[in-house]
Amino acid sequence: MAAMEFLPVLFMIVGVVLVTGSTLFVSSLLRPSNPYPEKNMPYECGMDAAGEAAAGRFRVPFFILAILLVVFDVETMFLFPWAVVLKDIGLVGFVEMFVFIVLLLVGFAYAWLKGALEWEA
């Protein structure tokens, strides 16, 4: 491929960098800067942090479940295009996707055995 084919991509990258940089620079000049201790405190529901959350220790089962949901959504996102082109990619593509699914199932089994899917402590 000729370098001229990538020229529009280069122009787009330069344009994005210039627009982003100029926007950040102008906003830093125009915004008020008035830091004070109350403004820099962590904010949660209008109240100071108390209990286990104040010490930074809290349970995260919702976050673990959300990460697992994202992982299996990504798997589904890969399965649909794979199923469409299965005849074109042949046995190699089938084996690669099978390995991918097996790795995800191993991860799912690991999360299950570690208790990431249980809600009660």
C-alpha positions as CSV (number, residue, x, y, z in Angstrom):
1,M,0.0,0.0,0.0
2,A,1.1,3.5,-0.7
3,A,1.7,6.0,2.0
4,M,-0.7,8.3,0.3
5,E,-3.6,6.0,1.2
6,F,-3.0,6.7,4.9
7,L,-2.9,10.5,4.5
8,P,-6.6,10.9,5.3
9,V,-6.2,8.9,8.5
10,L,-3.2,11.1,9.4
11,F,-5.2,14.2,8.8
12,M,-8.0,12.9,11.0
13,I,-5.6,12.0,13.8
14,V,-4.0,15.4,13.7
15,G,-7.4,17.1,13.6
16,V,-8.6,15.2,16.6
17,V,-5.4,16.0,18.6
18,L,-5.7,19.7,17.7
19,V,-9.3,20.0,18.5
20,T,-8.9,18.1,21.8
21,G,-5.8,20.1,22.8
22,S,-7.3,23.5,21.9
23,T,-10.5,22.7,23.8
24,L,-8.6,21.7,26.9
25,F,-6.3,24.7,26.7
26,V,-9.2,27.2,26.2
27,S,-11.2,25.6,29.0
28,S,-8.3,25.8,31.4
29,L,-8.0,29.5,30.7
30,L,-11.8,30.2,31.1
31,R,-12.8,28.1,34.0
32,P,-12.6,29.4,37.6
33,S,-10.0,27.8,39.8
34,N,-11.1,28.0,43.5
35,P,-10.0,24.9,45.3
36,Y,-10.8,24.6,49.0
37,P,-10.8,21.7,51.4
38,E,-14.6,21.1,51.4
39,K,-14.6,21.1,47.6
40,N,-11.8,18.5,47.4
41,M,-13.5,16.1,49.8
42,P,-15.0,12.9,48.4
43,Y,-18.8,13.3,47.8
44,E,-21.3,10.6,48.3
45,C,-25.0,11.4,48.7
46,G,-24.3,14.7,50.5
47,M,-23.0,13.0,53.6
48,D,-19.5,12.3,54.9
49,A,-18.3,8.7,54.4
50,A,-19.0,6.6,57.5
51,G,-18.6,2.9,58.5
52,E,-16.7,0.4,56.3
53,A,-16.8,2.7,53.3
54,A,-14.9,5.4,55.1
55,A,-12.0,3.0,55.7
56,G,-12.0,1.9,52.0
57,R,-13.2,-1.6,52.8
58,F,-16.5,-2.8,51.3
59,R,-17.8,-5.8,49.5
60,V,-17.8,-5.8,45.7
61,P,-20.0,-8.6,44.5
62,F,-21.9,-6.3,42.2
63,F,-18.7,-5.2,40.5
64,I,-17.5,-8.8,40.0
65,L,-20.9,-9.7,38.5
66,A,-20.8,-6.7,36.2
67,I,-17.3,-7.7,35.0
68,L,-18.5,-11.3,34.3
69,L,-21.5,-9.9,32.4
70,V,-19.2,-7.8,30.3
71,V,-16.9,-10.8,29.6
72,F,-19.9,-12.9,28.4
73,D,-21.3,-10.1,26.4
74,V,-18.0,-9.8,24.6
75,E,-18.2,-13.6,24.0
76,T,-21.6,-13.2,22.4
77,M,-20.4,-10.3,20.3
78,F,-17.7,-12.6,18.9
79,L,-20.0,-15.6,18.4
80,F,-22.4,-13.9,16.0
81,P,-19.9,-12.8,13.3
82,W,-18.1,-16.1,13.7
83,A,-21.3,-18.0,13.0
84,V,-21.9,-15.9,9.9
85,V,-18.5,-16.6,8.4
86,L,-18.0,-20.2,9.7
87,K,-18.1,-21.7,6.2
88,D,-15.5,-19.3,4.9
89,I,-13.0,-19.7,7.7
90,G,-13.2,-23.5,7.8
91,L,-11.8,-25.8,10.5
92,V,-9.1,-23.5,11.7
93,G,-11.7,-20.8,12.6
94,F,-13.8,-23.4,14.3
95,V,-11.0,-24.7,16.4
96,E,-9.9,-21.1,17.4
97,M,-13.4,-20.2,18.5
98,F,-13.7,-23.5,20.4
99,V,-10.5,-22.7,22.3
100,F,-11.9,-19.2,23.0
101,I,-15.1,-20.6,24.4
102,V,-13.2,-23.2,26.5
103,L,-11.0,-20.4,28.0
104,L,-14.1,-18.4,28.9
105,L,-15.8,-21.4,30.5
106,V,-12.6,-22.1,32.5
107,G,-12.8,-18.4,33.7
108,F,-16.5,-18.9,34.5
109,A,-15.8,-22.1,36.5
110,Y,-13.0,-20.3,38.4
111,A,-15.3,-17.4,39.3
112,W,-18.0,-19.9,40.4
113,L,-15.6,-21.9,42.5
114,K,-14.3,-18.7,44.2
115,G,-17.8,-17.8,45.1
116,A,-18.1,-14.7,42.9
117,L,-21.6,-15.6,42.0
118,E,-23.0,-16.0,45.5
119,W,-24.8,-13.1,47.1
120,E,-24.8,-14.1,50.8
121,A,-21.6,-14.0,52.8
